[in-house]
Amino acid sequence: MTDTQAAVLSAADALVAAFARHDRDAYFAAFAPQATFLFYNLDRPLDGRAAYEAEWALWEERDGFRIHACRSTDRRVQLLGDVAIFTHAVETELSVGGEKLTNNERETIVFSRDPTGHWLAVHEHLSAAA
């Protein structure tokens, strides 16, 4: 593994860990403001981090949405200069409306390296696992 791949994995680990503990501030800080999001369980893409933050807040308020744990496996990093594609399998324990659920999904997160060398997520695509 190269130093660059390790840096991308570190950024991905921080994002997943924040998600797993339902730490909204740390989770959304891992995304660039212009990041886009494509989720299989939404009827539209979310253009920009602010749109996703608003959707998350709605889920919390309306649905009692809460993340309890998240495990990332089958992790891969593909480097393309200052862009990295991170893919993994995700098992998430959450509750919605007081009901505990476990979701098994696949996810692609595209990271971009900023001028300071920091990796920020610029796109997330979530799919249901087969």
TORMARLO-602762 format. One record per residue (C-alpha): residue in one letter; x, y, z. Coordinates in nm, 3 decimals. Last residue first. Layout:
! TORMARLO-602762
{"a",{X,Y,Z}},
...
***
This chain:
! TORMARLO-602762
{"a",{-2.744,-0.806,-0.360}},
{"a",{-2.621,-0.512,-0.153}},
{"a",{-2.830,-0.195,-0.176}},
{"s",{-2.644,0.088,-0.344}},
{"l",{-2.486,0.409,-0.209}},
{"h",{-2.304,0.661,-0.426}},
{"e",{-2.101,0.932,-0.254}},
{"h",{-1.926,1.220,-0.427}},
{"v",{-1.676,1.491,-0.330}},
{"a",{-1.518,1.332,-0.021}},
{"l",{-1.226,1.535,0.108}},
{"w",{-0.858,1.428,0.113}},
{"h",{-0.618,1.682,0.267}},
{"g",{-0.298,1.755,0.072}},
{"t",{-0.306,2.132,0.137}},
{"p",{-0.411,2.199,-0.225}},
{"d",{-0.714,1.969,-0.186}},
{"r",{-0.703,1.597,-0.264}},
{"s",{-1.032,1.470,-0.404}},
{"f",{-1.224,1.172,-0.274}},
{"v",{-1.489,0.969,-0.454}},
{"i",{-1.696,0.747,-0.227}},
{"t",{-1.847,0.427,-0.364}},
{"e",{-2.078,0.227,-0.144}},
{"r",{-2.222,-0.119,-0.121}},
{"e",{-2.503,-0.192,0.121}},
{"n",{-2.620,-0.419,0.399}},
{"n",{-2.869,-0.241,0.623}},
{"t",{-2.949,-0.360,0.975}},
{"l",{-3.264,-0.229,1.137}},
{"k",{-3.385,-0.133,1.483}},
{"e",{-3.741,0.002,1.493}},
{"g",{-3.803,0.319,1.699}},
{"g",{-3.927,0.510,1.395}},
{"v",{-3.598,0.444,1.221}},
{"s",{-3.309,0.280,1.402}},
{"l",{-2.967,0.199,1.271}},
{"e",{-2.712,-0.078,1.242}},
{"t",{-2.508,-0.034,0.927}},
{"e",{-2.319,-0.299,0.731}},
{"v",{-2.114,-0.142,0.453}},
{"a",{-1.927,-0.307,0.166}},
{"h",{-1.648,-0.093,0.027}},
{"t",{-1.532,0.129,-0.255}},
{"f",{-1.293,0.425,-0.242}},
{"i",{-1.218,0.613,-0.563}},
{"a",{-0.929,0.856,-0.535}},
{"v",{-0.873,1.183,-0.718}},
{"d",{-0.556,1.395,-0.707}},
{"g",{-0.384,1.163,-0.955}},
{"l",{-0.619,0.874,-1.030}},
{"l",{-0.588,0.637,-0.735}},
{"q",{-0.814,0.335,-0.684}},
{"v",{-0.877,0.238,-0.323}},
{"r",{-1.046,-0.084,-0.213}},
{"r",{-1.225,-0.196,0.101}},
{"d",{-1.397,-0.534,0.128}},
{"t",{-1.531,-0.438,0.472}},
{"s",{-1.673,-0.133,0.652}},
{"r",{-1.877,-0.176,0.967}},
{"c",{-2.127,0.081,1.096}},
{"a",{-2.291,0.115,1.435}},
{"h",{-2.583,0.286,1.611}},
{"i",{-2.704,0.535,1.348}},
{"r",{-3.024,0.723,1.440}},
{"f",{-3.331,0.826,1.238}},
{"g",{-3.633,0.922,1.452}},
{"d",{-3.838,0.944,1.132}},
{"r",{-3.957,1.306,1.111}},
{"e",{-3.689,1.484,1.313}},
{"e",{-3.389,1.262,1.243}},
{"w",{-3.482,1.197,0.881}},
{"l",{-3.544,1.569,0.828}},
{"a",{-3.204,1.654,0.977}},
{"w",{-3.040,1.402,0.741}},
{"e",{-3.223,1.558,0.441}},
{"a",{-3.105,1.906,0.542}},
{"e",{-2.746,1.783,0.582}},
{"y",{-2.770,1.614,0.242}},
{"a",{-2.883,1.939,0.075}},
{"a",{-2.608,2.133,0.256}},
{"r",{-2.344,1.888,0.129}},
{"g",{-2.428,1.972,-0.230}},
{"d",{-2.658,1.835,-0.496}},
{"l",{-2.863,1.551,-0.351}},
{"p",{-2.978,1.305,-0.616}},
{"r",{-3.347,1.225,-0.637}},
{"d",{-3.602,0.958,-0.541}},
{"l",{-3.408,0.854,-0.233}},
{"n",{-3.349,0.495,-0.118}},
{"y",{-3.088,0.420,-0.385}},
{"f",{-2.873,0.709,-0.265}},
{"l",{-2.678,0.943,-0.495}},
{"f",{-2.488,1.221,-0.322}},
{"t",{-2.296,1.521,-0.453}},
{"a",{-2.014,1.713,-0.286}},
{"q",{-2.000,2.091,-0.341}},
{"p",{-1.937,2.171,0.028}},
{"a",{-1.655,1.913,0.038}},
{"f",{-1.735,1.615,0.258}},
{"a",{-1.548,1.491,0.568}},
{"a",{-1.691,1.784,0.767}},
{"f",{-2.033,1.621,0.719}},
{"y",{-1.933,1.322,0.930}},
{"a",{-1.751,1.524,1.196}},
{"d",{-2.052,1.751,1.253}},
{"r",{-2.313,1.475,1.227}},
{"d",{-2.152,1.243,1.480}},
{"h",{-2.389,0.947,1.454}},
{"r",{-2.124,0.717,1.609}},
{"a",{-2.098,0.499,1.297}},
{"f",{-2.110,0.803,1.066}},
{"a",{-1.810,0.961,1.243}},
{"a",{-1.623,0.630,1.220}},
{"v",{-1.708,0.593,0.849}},
{"l",{-1.578,0.944,0.766}},
{"a",{-1.262,0.901,0.976}},
{"d",{-1.195,0.561,0.818}},
{"a",{-1.243,0.706,0.468}},
{"a",{-0.991,0.983,0.539}},
{"s",{-0.746,0.725,0.677}},
{"l",{-0.806,0.504,0.375}},
{"v",{-0.724,0.799,0.149}},
{"a",{-0.403,0.867,0.344}},
{"a",{-0.305,0.498,0.327}},
{"q",{-0.359,0.499,-0.049}},
{"t",{-0.134,0.803,-0.075}},
{"d",{0.136,0.644,0.142}},
{"t",{0.132,0.343,-0.090}},
{"m",{0.000,0.000,0.000}},
***
